[in-house]
């Protein structure tokens, strides 16, 4: 793939989009920290796409294509905005790992204090690799094998002596109620799918 496809000129016009019925998206229009900057001089002057001040074309030259490029600041901004929206209400935001289990993305969220919503033993193992403690993990969904359940109950990291993942709250206690909300990720300016676990 030639990297000229990353330039603004590659973004189709409304007329060509209607013809093909499959317009390309322009990430600088909806994702923070992506922008087009001028490059070159004279007739060779073009508009190159940048992420956090880094040219995507230079990244492609260094690592090849296709390549996935994530904006750390976009993820952090979206997480903090959602976290602030709960104010003083006790809560824990849990990132749904089925959205993206890239270890670098998970580390960014873990460093922010995020919890994690997982559905498999494989996802649990990835969180163990980056040292996420069990009390910040929610194992949800159906169809678990006995071994996956055992692994969850025995879960422990080098950084924490605590065993097991986040236990289900005792709903018989009047003071302990747990609510779960799963906002549509398209509402936020990030590809991250974030769910919130509220505890009152």
Backbone as JSON, one array per atom type, in Angstrom:
{
  "sequence": "XXXXXXXXXXXXXXXXXXXXXXXXXXXXXXXXXXXXXXXXXXXXXXXXXXXXXXXXXXXXXXXXXXXXXXXXXXXXXXXXXXXXXXXXXXXXXXXXXXXXXXXXXXXXXXXXXXXXXXXXXXXXXXXXXXXXXXXXXXXXXXXXXXXXXXXXXXXXXXXXXXXXXXXXXXXXXXXXXXXXXXXXXXXXXXXXXXXXXXXX",
  "N": [[0.84, -1.19, 0.0], [0.67, 2.13, -0.93], [1.86, 4.98, 0.77], [0.75, 7.37, 0.12], [-1.91, 7.22, 0.28], [-2.62, 8.0, 2.76], [-2.81, 10.69, 2.76], [-4.61, 13.86, 2.69], [-5.74, 14.2, 0.21], [-6.54, 11.71, -0.45], [-8.88, 11.3, 0.83], [-12.16, 10.75, -0.04], [-14.32, 12.74, -2.14], [-17.64, 14.11, -1.62], [-19.14, 13.51, -3.86], [-17.77, 11.35, -5.14], [-17.99, 9.55, -3.09], [-20.7, 8.99, -2.97], [-20.98, 7.62, -5.31], [-19.47, 5.26, -4.94], [-20.53, 4.42, -2.62], [-19.27, 3.77, -0.29], [-17.69, 5.47, 1.63], [-14.45, 6.6, 2.73], [-13.26, 7.03, 6.03], [-12.37, 10.0, 7.8], [-10.08, 10.3, 10.12], [-9.21, 12.57, 11.53], [-11.4, 14.12, 11.88], [-13.05, 13.11, 13.86], [-11.56, 11.96, 15.9], [-9.7, 12.86, 18.67], [-6.44, 14.4, 18.81], [-5.49, 13.59, 16.36], [-4.43, 14.91, 13.28], [-4.2, 16.81, 10.22], [-1.27, 17.92, 8.7], [0.75, 20.25, 6.89], [3.12, 19.25, 4.41], [6.22, 19.13, 2.65], [7.14, 21.14, -0.28], [6.14, 23.73, -2.59], [4.89, 22.43, -5.67], [4.94, 19.87, -4.75], [3.82, 19.92, -2.32], [1.91, 18.55, 0.26], [-0.8, 17.25, 2.35], [-0.26, 15.69, 5.28], [-1.21, 13.02, 7.46], [-1.16, 13.14, 10.97], [-0.48, 11.75, 14.19], [-0.7, 12.69, 17.4], [1.34, 14.51, 16.87], [3.14, 12.99, 15.44], [4.14, 11.78, 12.34], [2.13, 9.69, 10.38], [2.98, 8.58, 8.06], [5.73, 8.38, 8.38], [5.81, 6.53, 10.42], [4.79, 4.32, 9.1], [6.82, 3.92, 7.24], [8.8, 3.08, 8.92], [7.86, 0.75, 10.27], [6.36, -0.63, 8.45], [3.4, -1.61, 6.54], [0.2, -3.32, 6.71], [-0.49, -1.34, 9.66], [-1.41, -0.88, 13.04], [-2.32, 2.03, 14.7], [-2.46, 3.68, 17.68], [-3.78, 6.33, 19.65], [-2.49, 7.32, 22.55], [-3.12, 9.5, 24.18], [-5.73, 10.08, 23.37], [-7.15, 7.88, 24.31], [-6.67, 8.16, 27.06], [-7.88, 10.67, 27.54], [-10.61, 10.14, 26.94], [-11.2, 8.19, 28.84], [-10.77, 9.59, 31.27], [-12.68, 11.62, 31.03], [-15.09, 10.19, 31.15], [-14.78, 9.04, 33.66], [-14.77, 11.3, 35.31], [-17.4, 12.09, 35.01], [-18.96, 10.71, 36.81], [-18.56, 11.92, 39.18], [-18.56, 12.27, 42.7], [-19.62, 9.83, 43.19], [-19.18, 6.54, 44.25], [-17.41, 4.3, 42.23], [-16.35, 2.06, 39.57], [-14.66, 1.97, 36.58], [-14.82, -0.33, 33.96], [-12.98, -1.73, 31.46], [-13.96, -3.3, 28.51], [-12.48, -6.08, 27.46], [-12.87, -7.51, 25.13], [-13.12, -5.67, 23.18], [-10.59, -4.74, 22.49], [-7.62, -6.28, 22.93], [-4.97, -5.57, 23.0], [-1.82, -5.42, 24.46], [-0.41, -3.04, 25.0], [-2.39, -1.09, 24.93], [-3.97, -2.0, 27.02], [-2.21, -1.61, 29.18], [-2.06, 1.18, 29.29], [-4.67, 1.82, 30.15], [-4.72, 0.38, 32.57], [-2.8, 1.78, 34.06], [-4.22, 4.07, 34.48], [-5.93, 3.31, 36.38], [-8.05, 1.75, 35.7], [-10.65, -0.77, 35.72], [-11.32, -4.13, 34.53], [-13.33, -5.88, 32.23], [-13.84, -9.14, 31.55], [-14.14, -12.16, 29.52], [-13.03, -14.62, 29.18], [-10.54, -17.21, 29.83], [-8.19, -16.71, 28.49], [-8.12, -13.92, 28.22], [-7.91, -13.26, 30.89], [-5.35, -14.23, 31.42], [-3.8, -12.41, 29.95], [-4.15, -10.08, 31.42], [-2.9, -10.84, 33.74], [-0.29, -10.87, 32.88], [0.35, -8.17, 32.73], [0.1, -7.41, 35.3], [-2.39, -6.72, 36.6], [-4.41, -6.37, 39.42], [-6.61, -8.77, 41.06], [-8.94, -7.65, 42.21], [-9.73, -5.75, 40.45], [-10.91, -6.84, 38.31], [-13.58, -8.12, 36.42], [-15.24, -11.04, 35.84], [-17.24, -12.02, 33.41], [-20.23, -13.14, 31.61], [-21.33, -16.18, 29.89], [-20.84, -19.8, 29.59], [-18.38, -20.74, 30.65], [-15.48, -22.74, 31.17], [-14.65, -25.36, 33.52], [-11.98, -25.21, 34.23], [-11.32, -22.57, 33.58], [-12.84, -21.21, 35.46], [-11.64, -22.14, 37.79], [-9.05, -21.08, 37.43], [-9.66, -18.37, 37.63], [-10.48, -18.18, 40.29], [-8.12, -18.81, 41.54], [-6.53, -16.79, 40.78], [-3.72, -14.67, 40.78], [-1.23, -12.14, 41.04], [2.22, -11.13, 40.62], [2.5, -8.67, 41.74], [0.51, -8.5, 43.61], [-0.74, -10.05, 46.52], [-3.24, -10.88, 46.84], [-5.78, -13.25, 46.23], [-7.89, -14.52, 43.63], [-10.6, -13.14, 41.61], [-12.62, -10.12, 41.31], [-15.15, -10.35, 43.67], [-18.65, -11.26, 43.59], [-21.07, -8.95, 44.68], [-22.79, -9.01, 47.83], [-26.08, -9.14, 47.68], [-27.92, -9.23, 49.68], [-27.26, -7.53, 51.61], [-28.22, -4.43, 52.8], [-26.79, -2.1, 52.4], [-25.13, -2.55, 50.34], [-25.08, -2.39, 47.01], [-24.98, -3.19, 43.62], [-24.51, -1.89, 40.42], [-24.58, -2.11, 36.91], [-23.47, -0.63, 33.93], [-23.43, -0.27, 30.4], [-22.22, 1.76, 28.27], [-22.63, 2.94, 24.89], [-19.9, 2.63, 22.82], [-19.52, 4.26, 20.63], [-20.31, 6.73, 21.29], [-18.24, 7.98, 22.5], [-15.09, 9.58, 21.81], [-13.22, 7.55, 20.92], [-11.87, 4.3, 20.23], [-12.15, 2.63, 22.26], [-14.04, 0.43, 24.26], [-15.89, 0.96, 26.98], [-17.07, -0.07, 30.09], [-19.07, 0.59, 32.95], [-18.88, 0.0, 36.4], [-20.84, 0.35, 39.1], [-20.85, 1.01, 42.54], [-22.71, 1.22, 45.42]],
  "CA": [[0.0, 0.0, 0.0], [1.44, 3.35, -0.96], [1.48, 5.82, 1.88], [0.02, 8.55, -0.35], [-3.31, 7.02, 0.63], [-2.86, 8.63, 4.06], [-2.92, 12.13, 2.6], [-5.96, 14.39, 2.63], [-6.27, 14.04, -1.14], [-7.1, 10.37, -0.57], [-10.22, 11.29, 1.4], [-13.03, 10.96, -1.19], [-15.29, 13.83, -2.12], [-19.0, 13.64, -1.42], [-19.61, 12.97, -5.14], [-17.2, 10.02, -5.34], [-18.49, 8.68, -2.03], [-22.04, 8.54, -3.35], [-20.82, 6.66, -6.4], [-19.0, 3.98, -4.43], [-21.37, 4.09, -1.47], [-18.43, 3.29, 0.8], [-16.69, 6.52, 1.85], [-13.43, 6.4, 3.75], [-13.42, 7.94, 7.15], [-11.27, 10.92, 8.05], [-9.92, 10.23, 11.58], [-8.99, 13.87, 12.16], [-12.69, 14.77, 12.09], [-13.77, 12.6, 15.03], [-10.66, 11.45, 16.92], [-8.76, 13.86, 19.19], [-5.0, 14.18, 18.69], [-5.13, 13.3, 14.97], [-4.58, 16.14, 12.51], [-3.45, 16.91, 8.97], [-0.29, 18.99, 8.66], [1.37, 20.43, 5.57], [4.45, 18.66, 4.24], [6.78, 19.38, 1.33], [7.12, 22.53, -0.77], [5.72, 23.95, -3.97], [3.94, 21.5, -6.27], [4.99, 18.61, -4.0], [3.23, 20.15, -1.0], [0.77, 17.69, 0.55], [-1.3, 17.25, 3.71], [-0.02, 14.38, 5.87], [-1.92, 12.74, 8.69], [-0.3, 12.99, 12.14], [-1.08, 11.32, 15.45], [0.07, 13.27, 18.51], [2.52, 15.17, 16.34], [4.01, 12.04, 14.74], [3.65, 11.48, 10.99], [1.79, 8.29, 10.14], [3.79, 8.11, 6.94], [7.04, 7.99, 8.91], [5.6, 5.29, 11.16], [4.66, 3.26, 8.1], [8.14, 3.67, 6.67], [9.64, 2.41, 9.93], [7.37, -0.57, 10.67], [5.63, -1.27, 7.37], [1.93, -1.58, 6.59], [-0.67, -2.5, 7.55], [-0.07, -1.14, 11.04], [-2.41, -0.25, 13.9], [-1.75, 3.16, 15.43], [-3.39, 4.14, 18.71], [-3.42, 7.56, 20.34], [-2.53, 7.16, 24.0], [-3.81, 10.65, 24.77], [-7.17, 9.96, 23.09], [-7.69, 6.89, 25.25], [-6.64, 8.76, 28.39], [-8.88, 11.74, 27.62], [-11.94, 9.54, 26.96], [-11.36, 7.53, 30.14], [-10.89, 10.59, 32.34], [-13.95, 12.33, 30.88], [-16.14, 9.31, 31.66], [-14.55, 8.89, 35.09], [-15.21, 12.54, 35.97], [-18.85, 12.25, 34.91], [-19.6, 10.09, 37.98], [-18.35, 12.79, 40.33], [-18.18, 11.65, 43.95], [-20.28, 8.53, 43.3], [-18.21, 5.44, 44.21], [-17.58, 3.55, 40.98], [-15.15, 1.55, 38.92], [-14.83, 1.8, 35.15], [-14.23, -1.58, 33.51], [-12.78, -1.8, 30.02], [-14.32, -4.6, 27.95], [-11.3, -6.52, 26.73], [-13.21, -8.03, 23.81], [-13.0, -4.57, 22.23], [-9.2, -4.67, 22.05], [-6.78, -6.87, 23.99], [-3.58, -5.18, 22.79], [-1.2, -5.22, 25.77], [-0.05, -1.64, 25.19], [-3.65, -0.38, 25.24], [-4.37, -2.43, 28.37], [-1.31, -0.97, 30.14], [-2.48, 2.58, 29.42], [-5.88, 1.83, 30.98], [-4.36, -0.1, 33.91], [-2.11, 2.87, 34.73], [-5.23, 5.06, 34.84], [-6.73, 2.75, 37.46], [-9.24, 1.09, 35.14], [-10.95, -2.17, 35.94], [-11.43, -4.83, 33.26], [-14.41, -6.83, 32.05], [-13.31, -10.21, 30.71], [-15.07, -13.26, 29.28], [-12.32, -15.88, 28.92], [-9.29, -17.44, 30.54], [-7.12, -16.08, 27.73], [-8.09, -12.51, 28.59], [-7.4, -13.21, 32.26], [-3.9, -14.41, 31.35], [-3.19, -11.18, 29.46], [-4.13, -9.14, 32.54], [-1.86, -11.32, 34.66], [1.01, -10.49, 32.3], [0.65, -6.76, 33.0], [0.01, -7.19, 36.74], [-3.64, -6.14, 37.08], [-4.89, -7.14, 40.58], [-7.91, -9.43, 40.89], [-10.09, -6.84, 42.61], [-10.08, -4.82, 39.37], [-11.33, -7.67, 37.18], [-14.93, -8.71, 36.48], [-15.33, -12.17, 34.92], [-18.66, -12.05, 33.08], [-20.63, -13.96, 30.49], [-21.67, -17.59, 30.13], [-20.02, -20.75, 28.85], [-17.02, -20.89, 31.2], [-15.06, -24.11, 31.49], [-14.28, -25.51, 34.93], [-10.6, -24.76, 34.4], [-11.33, -21.1, 33.56], [-13.36, -20.78, 36.77], [-10.57, -22.42, 38.77], [-7.99, -20.09, 37.22], [-10.14, -17.08, 38.15], [-10.48, -18.26, 41.76], [-6.73, -18.87, 42.01], [-5.8, -15.69, 40.14], [-2.81, -13.89, 41.62], [-0.14, -11.55, 40.29], [3.43, -10.9, 41.41], [2.37, -7.4, 42.44], [-0.54, -8.57, 44.62], [-0.87, -11.35, 47.18], [-4.66, -11.19, 46.88], [-6.18, -14.3, 45.31], [-9.25, -14.46, 43.11], [-11.05, -11.93, 40.95], [-13.61, -9.33, 42.05], [-16.29, -11.19, 44.05], [-19.99, -10.7, 43.42], [-21.54, -8.29, 45.9], [-23.87, -9.67, 48.56], [-27.24, -8.28, 47.51], [-28.77, -9.28, 50.87], [-26.86, -6.41, 52.46], [-28.93, -3.22, 52.39], [-25.87, -1.02, 52.04], [-24.27, -2.94, 49.22], [-25.81, -2.61, 45.77], [-24.09, -3.09, 42.47], [-25.18, -1.6, 39.17], [-23.67, -2.19, 35.78], [-23.94, 0.11, 32.75], [-22.55, -0.45, 29.25], [-22.47, 2.81, 27.28], [-22.23, 2.69, 23.51], [-18.56, 3.21, 22.64], [-19.51, 5.24, 19.55], [-20.58, 8.04, 21.88], [-16.97, 8.56, 22.9], [-14.12, 9.77, 20.72], [-12.18, 6.54, 21.03], [-12.34, 2.97, 19.87], [-12.26, 1.84, 23.48], [-15.37, 0.13, 24.79], [-15.73, 1.05, 28.43], [-18.27, -0.29, 30.86], [-18.93, 1.14, 34.3], [-19.43, -0.81, 37.51], [-21.13, 1.29, 40.18], [-21.08, 0.39, 43.85], [-23.22, 2.17, 46.4]],
  "C": [[0.87, 1.23, 0.0], [0.94, 4.31, 0.1], [0.78, 7.1, 1.44], [-1.46, 8.43, -0.01], [-3.64, 7.63, 1.99], [-3.06, 10.13, 3.93], [-4.36, 12.57, 2.49], [-6.58, 14.17, 1.26], [-6.9, 12.67, -1.33], [-8.5, 10.28, 0.02], [-11.19, 11.64, 0.29], [-13.96, 12.14, -1.03], [-16.68, 13.24, -1.94], [-19.53, 12.97, -2.68], [-19.1, 11.56, -5.35], [-17.69, 9.03, -4.3], [-19.85, 8.12, -2.39], [-21.95, 7.48, -4.44], [-20.44, 5.29, -5.85], [-19.84, 3.5, -3.26], [-20.55, 3.54, -0.3], [-17.33, 4.32, 1.06], [-15.68, 6.14, 2.92], [-13.64, 7.41, 4.84], [-12.18, 8.8, 7.3], [-11.08, 10.98, 9.56], [-9.73, 11.57, 12.25], [-10.3, 14.59, 12.46], [-13.39, 14.3, 13.36], [-12.85, 12.07, 16.14], [-9.69, 12.53, 17.39], [-7.31, 13.41, 18.96], [-4.57, 13.6, 17.33], [-5.36, 14.58, 14.18], [-3.76, 16.05, 11.22], [-2.52, 18.12, 9.05], [0.34, 19.06, 7.27], [2.76, 19.83, 5.56], [4.92, 18.94, 2.82], [6.67, 20.84, 0.94], [6.63, 22.57, -2.21], [4.69, 22.96, -4.45], [3.88, 20.19, -5.51], [4.35, 18.74, -2.62], [1.97, 19.29, -0.82], [0.32, 17.89, 2.0], [-1.13, 15.84, 4.27], [-0.76, 14.24, 7.19], [-0.94, 12.47, 9.82], [-1.12, 12.51, 13.33], [-0.19, 11.81, 16.57], [1.4, 13.84, 18.02], [3.48, 14.26, 15.59], [3.38, 11.69, 13.39], [3.35, 10.0, 10.83], [2.6, 7.71, 8.99], [5.15, 7.65, 7.43], [6.93, 6.69, 9.72], [5.53, 4.12, 10.19], [6.0, 2.91, 7.47], [9.01, 2.86, 7.63], [9.18, 0.98, 10.21], [6.63, -1.31, 9.57], [4.13, -1.15, 7.55], [1.39, -2.95, 6.23], [-0.13, -2.4, 8.98], [-1.2, -0.47, 11.81], [-1.73, 0.84, 14.72], [-2.8, 3.69, 16.4], [-2.88, 5.44, 19.32], [-3.6, 7.35, 21.84], [-3.33, 8.29, 24.65], [-5.31, 10.61, 24.52], [-7.83, 8.99, 24.06], [-7.74, 7.48, 26.66], [-7.71, 9.83, 28.55], [-10.3, 11.17, 27.74], [-12.2, 8.88, 28.31], [-11.6, 8.55, 31.25], [-12.2, 11.36, 32.26], [-15.09, 11.49, 31.43], [-16.01, 9.16, 33.16], [-15.05, 10.12, 35.85], [-16.73, 12.67, 35.99], [-19.6, 11.62, 36.09], [-19.4, 10.91, 39.25], [-17.89, 12.02, 41.56], [-18.82, 10.28, 44.14], [-19.25, 7.41, 43.23], [-18.45, 4.57, 42.97], [-16.25, 2.96, 40.52], [-15.47, 1.37, 37.44], [-14.12, 0.51, 34.73], [-14.17, -1.62, 32.0], [-13.11, -3.2, 29.53], [-13.2, -5.08, 27.03], [-11.61, -7.09, 25.35], [-13.14, -6.94, 22.75], [-11.59, -4.5, 21.65], [-8.31, -5.19, 23.18], [-5.3, -6.6, 23.78], [-2.95, -4.82, 24.14], [-0.83, -3.77, 26.04], [-1.27, -0.81, 25.56], [-4.08, -0.73, 26.66], [-3.5, -1.77, 29.44], [-1.7, 0.49, 30.37], [-3.69, 2.67, 30.36], [-5.57, 1.38, 32.41], [-3.67, 1.01, 34.7], [-3.06, 3.99, 35.14], [-6.1, 4.58, 36.0], [-7.97, 2.02, 36.98], [-9.38, -0.33, 35.63], [-11.09, -2.82, 34.57], [-12.56, -5.85, 33.29], [-13.92, -7.9, 31.08], [-14.34, -11.34, 30.55], [-14.36, -14.6, 29.06], [-11.04, -15.98, 29.74], [-8.11, -16.8, 29.82], [-6.99, -14.6, 28.07], [-7.55, -12.34, 30.01], [-5.88, -13.35, 32.27], [-3.19, -13.15, 30.87], [-3.13, -10.13, 30.57], [-3.1, -9.55, 33.58], [-0.48, -10.87, 34.18], [1.36, -9.03, 32.57], [0.38, -6.39, 34.47], [-1.24, -6.54, 37.26], [-4.16, -6.98, 38.25], [-6.3, -7.67, 40.37], [-9.11, -8.6, 41.27], [-10.44, -5.76, 41.59], [-10.5, -5.57, 38.11], [-12.72, -8.23, 37.43], [-14.99, -9.8, 35.41], [-16.82, -12.36, 34.61], [-18.95, -12.98, 31.91], [-20.9, -15.4, 30.88], [-20.69, -18.49, 29.39], [-18.6, -20.89, 29.34], [-16.71, -22.37, 31.46], [-14.7, -24.17, 32.98], [-12.88, -24.98, 35.18], [-10.53, -23.24, 34.41], [-11.81, -20.56, 34.9], [-12.31, -21.01, 37.86], [-9.44, -21.39, 38.67], [-8.39, -18.74, 37.8], [-10.1, -17.06, 39.67], [-9.06, -18.27, 42.33], [-5.91, -17.68, 41.54], [-4.97, -14.88, 41.14], [-1.71, -13.34, 40.73], [1.07, -11.38, 41.21], [3.29, -9.65, 42.26], [1.35, -7.46, 43.58], [-0.63, -9.97, 45.2], [-2.34, -11.78, 47.24], [-4.99, -12.26, 45.84], [-7.6, -14.08, 44.85], [-9.6, -13.12, 42.48], [-12.12, -11.25, 41.79], [-14.82, -10.18, 42.38], [-17.6, -10.47, 43.79], [-20.44, -10.1, 44.74], [-22.7, -9.08, 46.53], [-25.11, -8.77, 48.52], [-28.2, -8.35, 48.7], [-28.42, -8.14, 51.83], [-27.5, -5.13, 51.94], [-27.99, -2.14, 51.88], [-25.03, -1.34, 50.81], [-25.11, -3.28, 47.99], [-24.87, -2.37, 44.61], [-24.91, -2.88, 41.21], [-24.14, -1.66, 38.05], [-24.27, -1.47, 34.58], [-22.94, -0.09, 31.63], [-22.87, 0.6, 28.21], [-21.97, 2.42, 25.91], [-20.9, 3.39, 23.25], [-18.53, 4.27, 21.55], [-19.8, 6.65, 20.06], [-19.29, 8.75, 22.22], [-16.0, 8.64, 21.74], [-12.94, 8.83, 20.86], [-12.74, 5.2, 20.64], [-12.55, 2.1, 21.11], [-13.71, 1.65, 23.89], [-15.23, 0.07, 26.29], [-17.06, 0.8, 29.11], [-18.01, 0.23, 32.27], [-19.57, 0.24, 35.32], [-19.59, 0.14, 38.68], [-21.43, 0.54, 41.46], [-21.54, 1.44, 44.82], [-23.48, 1.46, 47.71]]
}
